[in-house]
């Protein structure tokens, strides 16, 4: 008879974020402020932010945020327990409120995620068939899986996360994350 497996915590992950923002916003100060708020969860410093690219995959955010939006990704140094993803989403939502325009519209959209050696998981406040509820009004979405030497998109992966430049960014962050895991033992 096989022994019942003990429940245990998974390896910690790298906290990452997807950012969509208005061209007038300087993203460096936004990331620094966000890091201060996220630090109790584990991230210690900004590792890297991707170059901003035109966010022209959809017009979903334009009614609230306007046109000419920019997409970037960020990754943070320091390991974070995977069970804190919902809390990270709450913090990102609070950070968005600090960048409302005079009409009360967001100028910055911040979506946190967990980068693990085998996958990239995003947090969302919206339910859908491929999202799992993880508490606090937050759903988790498996967005990329690591196979054959690279992260690979899934059927529902957003077009900007499957872009070649994005996959290069995530693969580079994975290499750093593996070094961090080895250093932590």
C-alpha positions as CSV (number, residue, x, y, z in Angstrom):
1,X,0.0,0.0,0.0
2,X,1.4,3.4,-1.0
3,X,1.9,6.0,1.7
4,X,-0.2,9.1,1.6
5,X,1.8,12.0,0.3
6,X,2.3,14.8,2.8
7,X,1.0,18.3,1.9
8,X,3.8,20.7,1.3
9,X,4.4,24.2,-0.1
10,X,5.7,24.4,-3.6
11,X,9.0,26.1,-4.4
12,X,8.8,29.9,-4.2
13,X,8.3,31.8,-7.5
14,X,9.5,35.0,-9.1
15,X,7.0,37.8,-8.9
16,X,6.4,39.3,-12.3
17,X,4.0,41.9,-13.6
18,X,2.4,42.9,-16.9
19,X,1.9,46.6,-17.3
20,X,-0.2,48.6,-19.7
21,X,0.1,52.3,-19.4
22,X,-0.6,55.7,-21.0
23,X,2.4,57.1,-22.9
24,X,2.6,60.1,-20.5
25,X,3.3,57.8,-17.6
26,X,6.9,57.3,-16.6
27,X,6.9,53.7,-15.6
28,X,10.1,53.6,-13.5
29,X,8.6,55.5,-10.5
30,X,5.4,53.3,-10.8
31,X,7.5,50.2,-10.5
32,X,9.6,51.6,-7.6
33,X,6.4,52.5,-5.7
34,X,4.8,49.1,-6.5
35,X,8.0,47.3,-5.2
36,X,7.8,49.1,-1.9
37,X,4.2,47.8,-1.5
38,X,5.1,44.3,-2.6
39,X,8.2,43.9,-0.5
40,X,6.5,42.3,2.5
41,X,5.6,39.4,0.1
42,X,9.2,38.7,-0.8
43,X,10.4,40.8,-3.8
44,X,13.5,42.8,-2.9
45,X,14.3,44.8,-6.0
46,X,13.4,45.3,-9.6
47,X,15.3,42.8,-11.7
48,X,14.4,44.0,-15.1
49,X,11.6,45.8,-17.0
50,X,11.2,45.1,-20.7
51,X,11.2,47.9,-23.2
52,X,7.7,49.4,-23.7
53,X,6.0,48.3,-26.9
54,X,2.8,49.5,-28.5
55,X,-0.2,47.7,-27.0
56,X,-2.1,47.2,-30.2
57,X,-3.5,43.7,-29.8
58,X,-6.9,44.8,-28.5
59,X,-8.9,48.0,-27.8
60,X,-10.3,46.6,-24.6
61,X,-8.6,49.2,-22.4
62,X,-9.1,52.2,-24.6
63,X,-12.5,53.3,-23.3
64,X,-11.0,53.8,-19.9
65,X,-7.3,54.5,-20.6
66,X,-7.3,56.1,-24.1
67,X,-5.4,55.1,-27.2
68,X,-1.7,54.7,-27.8
69,X,-1.2,52.5,-24.8
70,X,2.2,50.8,-24.0
71,X,2.8,47.2,-22.9
72,X,5.8,46.3,-20.7
73,X,6.7,43.4,-18.4
74,X,8.6,43.5,-15.2
75,X,10.3,40.9,-13.0
76,X,11.4,41.3,-9.4
77,X,14.4,39.8,-7.4
78,X,13.6,37.8,-4.4
79,X,11.6,34.6,-4.0
80,X,7.8,34.8,-3.2
81,X,5.6,32.0,-1.8
82,X,3.2,31.0,-4.5
83,X,0.3,31.2,-2.0
84,X,0.6,35.0,-2.0
85,X,-0.5,35.6,-5.6
86,X,-4.0,36.8,-4.6
87,X,-2.4,39.2,-2.1
88,X,-0.1,40.5,-4.8
89,X,-3.1,41.1,-7.1
90,X,-4.8,43.1,-4.3
91,X,-1.6,45.3,-3.9
92,X,-1.4,45.9,-7.6
93,X,-5.1,47.0,-7.7
94,X,-4.4,49.4,-4.9
95,X,-1.3,50.7,-6.8
96,X,-3.5,51.3,-9.9
97,X,-5.7,53.6,-7.7
98,X,-2.7,55.8,-7.0
99,X,-2.5,56.6,-10.8
100,X,-6.1,57.7,-11.6
101,X,-6.6,60.7,-13.8
102,X,-8.9,63.6,-12.9
103,X,-11.9,61.7,-14.3
104,X,-11.2,58.6,-12.1
105,X,-9.9,56.5,-15.0
106,X,-6.8,54.3,-14.6
107,X,-3.6,55.4,-16.3
108,X,-1.8,52.2,-15.4
109,X,-3.0,48.6,-15.4
110,X,-0.9,46.2,-13.3
111,X,-1.3,42.4,-13.5
112,X,0.9,40.3,-11.3
113,X,2.0,36.8,-12.0
114,X,4.2,34.0,-10.8
115,X,7.1,32.8,-12.9
116,X,8.1,29.2,-12.1
117,X,10.6,27.0,-13.9
118,X,7.7,25.1,-15.4
119,X,5.1,27.8,-16.0
120,X,3.9,31.4,-15.9
121,X,0.7,32.0,-14.0
122,X,-1.2,35.3,-14.1
123,X,-3.7,36.7,-11.6
124,X,-7.0,38.1,-12.8
125,X,-10.1,39.5,-11.3
126,X,-12.2,38.1,-14.1
127,X,-13.5,34.5,-14.1
128,X,-13.4,32.4,-17.2
129,X,-13.4,28.7,-18.1
130,X,-9.6,28.3,-17.9
131,X,-9.2,30.2,-14.6
132,X,-9.2,28.8,-11.1
133,X,-10.4,30.8,-8.1
134,X,-7.7,31.2,-5.5
135,X,-9.5,33.5,-3.0
136,X,-9.8,37.2,-2.3
137,X,-11.7,37.8,-5.6
138,X,-8.7,36.6,-7.6
139,X,-8.4,33.9,-10.3
140,X,-5.2,32.2,-11.5
141,X,-4.6,31.5,-15.2
142,X,-1.9,29.2,-16.5
143,X,-0.5,31.4,-19.3
144,X,2.7,29.8,-20.5
145,X,4.3,26.3,-20.0
146,X,7.9,25.5,-20.3
147,X,8.5,22.7,-22.9
148,X,11.4,21.9,-25.2
149,X,13.7,24.7,-24.0
150,X,11.2,27.6,-24.0
151,X,8.0,28.9,-22.6
152,X,5.1,28.0,-24.9
153,X,1.7,29.7,-25.2
154,X,-1.6,27.9,-24.6
155,X,-4.8,28.2,-26.6
156,X,-6.0,31.1,-24.4
157,X,-2.6,32.9,-24.0
158,X,-3.0,36.6,-24.7
159,X,-1.3,37.7,-28.0
160,X,1.2,40.0,-26.3
161,X,2.4,37.2,-23.9
162,X,3.0,34.9,-26.9
163,X,4.9,37.6,-28.9
164,X,8.5,36.6,-29.7
165,X,10.0,39.5,-27.7
166,X,7.8,38.5,-24.7
167,X,8.9,34.9,-24.8
168,X,12.5,36.0,-24.9
169,X,11.9,38.1,-21.8
170,X,10.2,35.3,-19.9
171,X,13.0,32.8,-20.8
172,X,15.7,35.2,-19.7
173,X,13.8,35.7,-16.4
174,X,13.5,32.0,-16.0
175,X,17.3,31.6,-16.2
176,X,17.7,34.2,-13.4
177,X,15.0,32.5,-11.3
178,X,16.7,29.2,-11.5
179,X,19.9,30.8,-10.3
180,X,18.0,32.3,-7.4
181,X,16.5,29.0,-6.5
182,X,19.9,27.3,-6.6
183,X,21.4,30.0,-4.4
184,X,18.5,29.6,-1.9
185,X,19.2,25.9,-1.7
